[in-house]
Amino acid sequence: MIPALVTDLDYSDLEISKGSSAMYAFEQLFHETYKNRIRETKRYLLEYCRRDTLTMVRIFEVLESV
């Protein structure tokens, strides 16, 4: 769906590139004890959420223009 509406955005360059992976990574934070892994996972989740939010804004803009 996203490539059809917003052709210049995708998630392929991100470490976490799917919603299900993001949910799993978030859940694993509650069990993780290594600070570096926690920090890394948080960074990956923020990158995913940033892209997801931008994508939703862009989809809204496309739909609003129709």
URLINMO-V993086 format. One record per residue. N is the residue number from 1. RES is the residue in one small letter. PHI is phi as a letter, one per 20 degrees, with the letter a starting at -180 (* if undefined). PSI is psi in degrees with one decimal (999 if undefined). D_LAST is the distance of its C-alpha to the last C-alpha in Angstrom with 2 decimals. Layout:
BEGIN
((N:RES:PHI:PSI:D_LAST) (N:RES:PHI:PSI:D_LAST))
END
This chain:
BEGIN
((1:m:*:-44.2:16.14) (2:i:f:-46.3:15.97) (3:p:g:-29.7:16.83) (4:a:f:-32.1:14.05) (5:l:d:-35.3:11.32) (6:v:c:90.9:13.60) (7:t:f:-17.9:16.17) (8:d:e:6.3:18.44) (9:l:c:137.7:19.37) (10:d:b:-176.6:21.73) (11:y:d:3.7:24.79) (12:s:f:-23.9:27.43) (13:d:e:-1.0:29.24) (14:l:e:150.3:29.86) (15:e:f:-42.5:33.04) (16:i:d:117.3:31.17) (17:s:c:6.9:28.14) (18:k:c:149.0:27.45) (19:g:g:-39.9:27.04) (20:s:f:-36.3:30.20) (21:s:f:-37.4:32.12) (22:a:f:-43.2:31.04) (23:m:f:-42.9:32.29) (24:y:f:-44.7:35.51) (25:a:f:-41.2:36.11) (26:f:f:-44.2:35.64) (27:e:f:-39.2:38.11) (28:q:f:-23.8:40.57) (29:l:g:-31.0:40.71) (30:f:f:-18.8:42.73) (31:h:d:-12.5:45.36) (32:e:f:139.7:45.46) (33:t:d:-17.1:48.51) (34:y:e:119.6:48.19) (35:k:f:-38.5:46.78) (36:n:f:-41.0:45.49) (37:r:f:-39.9:43.58) (38:i:f:-48.0:42.13) (39:r:f:-44.1:41.07) (40:e:f:-46.0:39.57) (41:t:f:-41.7:37.64) (42:k:f:-41.8:36.28) (43:r:f:-44.4:35.13) (44:y:f:-40.6:33.40) (45:l:f:-40.6:31.70) (46:l:f:-39.5:30.52) (47:e:f:-43.5:29.11) (48:y:f:-46.7:27.27) (49:c:f:-37.8:25.95) (50:r:f:-46.8:24.91) (51:r:f:-40.1:22.88) (52:d:f:-43.0:21.46) (53:t:f:-46.0:20.39) (54:l:g:-41.4:18.84) (55:t:f:-43.3:16.95) (56:m:f:-38.9:15.63) (57:v:f:-44.5:14.60) (58:r:f:-38.9:12.81) (59:i:f:-43.7:11.01) (60:f:g:-44.3:10.08) (61:e:f:-42.0:8.90) (62:v:f:-46.7:6.66) (63:l:f:-35.7:5.32) (64:e:f:-31.5:5.52) (65:s:f:-11.2:3.81) (66:v:e:999:0.00))
END
